[in-house]
């Protein structure tokens, strides 16, 4: 398994345990459709691995600085406060969901990536029909690359 896939699966599995999030998936711009084509709206967390800046190490290994985002989309809450939100906590469930995502993702690690750190929190798109909030994380990630050369043993027999 590649380190990028391992990172995605670890983050996805951690977020999937949060009650209230209906969809956890790879960011494929699922919610960037024109307004008239919105299907079912979900409370969703979409994970996008944004950038890995690779450097070389010894013995066919690479180390990279990886930045990824978790974008939380919510169908009810802050943007609908004026429209009788269903959230009995006055539409503040998004704050709880954001905090839960941070708690689940922060410090996750494996053999192929170091503990994950939170870098930034910001609203994603304030003009959207759905509230979206972006959490940006970073980690150091490692991968083994195919060696360019292989080791061969040479036997020399002295001439007699």
C-alpha positions in Angstrom: 0.0 0.0 0.0 1.3 3.4 -0.9 1.9 5.9 2.0 -0.7 8.3 0.4 -3.3 5.6 0.4 -2.4 4.6 4.0 -2.7 8.2 5.1 -6.1 8.6 3.4 -7.4 5.4 4.9 -6.2 6.2 8.4 -7.8 9.6 8.4 -11.0 8.3 6.8 -11.4 5.5 9.3 -10.8 7.9 12.2 -13.4 10.4 11.0 -15.9 7.6 10.2 -16.3 6.9 13.9 -17.8 10.4 14.5 -21.6 10.4 15.1 -23.3 12.9 12.9 -21.1 12.6 9.8 -23.0 10.7 7.1 -20.3 10.6 4.4 -16.5 10.4 4.6 -14.8 10.2 1.2 -11.9 11.4 -0.9 -12.5 14.9 -2.1 -13.7 14.6 -5.7 -15.5 18.0 -5.8 -18.8 16.2 -5.0 -20.4 19.4 -3.7 -19.2 21.8 -6.5 -22.3 21.1 -8.7 -24.6 23.8 -9.8 -27.3 24.5 -7.2 -30.1 23.1 -9.3 -28.4 19.7 -9.5 -27.8 19.1 -5.8 -28.9 15.7 -5.0 -29.1 14.6 -1.4 -27.2 16.9 0.8 -25.0 15.2 3.4 -23.2 16.2 6.5 -19.9 15.1 5.0 -16.1 15.1 5.6 -14.1 15.1 2.3 -10.4 14.4 2.5 -8.1 16.0 -0.1 -4.3 15.3 -0.1 -3.1 18.6 -1.5 0.6 18.6 -1.7 3.6 16.4 -0.9 7.0 18.0 -1.3 9.5 15.1 -1.6 13.2 15.0 -0.7 15.6 12.2 -1.3 17.0 10.0 1.5 19.5 7.2 1.5 18.6 3.5 0.7 15.8 4.1 -1.8 13.6 6.1 0.6 12.0 9.4 0.2 10.7 11.8 2.9 8.0 14.4 2.1 6.2 17.2 3.7 2.5 16.4 3.2 -0.4 18.8 3.5 -4.0 17.6 3.4 -7.4 19.0 4.1 -10.6 17.8 5.6 -13.5 19.8 4.4 -16.7 19.5 6.5 -19.9 20.1 4.6 -23.1 20.5 6.7 -26.6 20.7 5.5 -28.0 22.4 8.6 -26.7 25.0 11.0 -25.0 28.3 10.8 -26.3 29.2 7.3 -29.9 28.2 8.2 -30.2 29.9 11.6 -32.9 32.1 10.1 -34.8 29.1 8.7 -35.7 27.2 11.8 -32.7 25.0 12.0 -33.3 21.5 13.3 -30.3 21.5 15.5 -31.6 21.8 19.1 -28.2 23.3 20.1 -29.0 26.4 18.1 -27.2 25.4 15.0 -23.8 25.0 16.7 -23.4 21.3 16.0 -20.8 22.2 13.3 -18.4 23.4 16.0 -18.7 20.1 17.8 -18.1 18.2 14.5 -15.1 20.3 13.7 -13.6 19.7 17.1 -14.4 16.0 16.9 -12.6 15.8 13.5 -9.5 17.6 15.0 -9.5 15.3 18.0 -9.7 12.1 15.8 -7.1 13.2 13.3 -4.6 15.0 15.5 -1.5 12.9 16.3 -2.5 9.9 14.1 0.6 8.2 12.9 2.0 5.0 11.3 5.3 3.6 10.1 4.9 5.6 6.9 3.9 9.0 8.4 4.7 10.9 11.5 2.1 12.3 13.9 -0.4 14.6 12.1 -0.5 18.2 13.2 -3.2 20.8 12.7 -2.1 23.8 10.5 -5.2 25.9 9.9 -8.9 26.2 10.3 -11.0 28.4 7.9 -14.4 28.7 6.3 -14.2 27.1 2.8 -16.8 28.9 0.6 -19.0 31.5 2.2 -21.0 31.9 -1.0 -22.0 28.3 -1.1 -25.5 26.9 -0.4 -24.0 24.6 2.1 -21.7 25.5 5.0 -18.2 24.2 4.4 -15.3 24.5 6.8 -11.7 23.5 5.9 -9.3 22.0 8.4 -5.7 21.8 7.1 -3.3 19.3 8.5 0.4 18.4 7.8 2.6 15.4 8.4 5.9 14.0 7.3 5.4 11.0 5.0 7.8 8.3 3.8 8.0 5.9 0.9 10.4 3.4 -0.5 11.2 3.8 -4.2 12.4 1.1 -6.6 16.2 0.9 -6.6 17.9 2.0 -9.8 20.6 -0.6 -9.4 20.6 -4.1 -8.1 23.4 -5.8 -6.2 25.0 -8.8 -7.9 27.7 -11.1 -6.6 30.7 -11.6 -8.9 32.9 -14.7 -8.5 36.4 -14.5 -9.8 38.2 -17.7 -10.3 42.0 -17.3 -10.5 43.7 -18.7 -13.6 45.9 -21.7 -13.0 
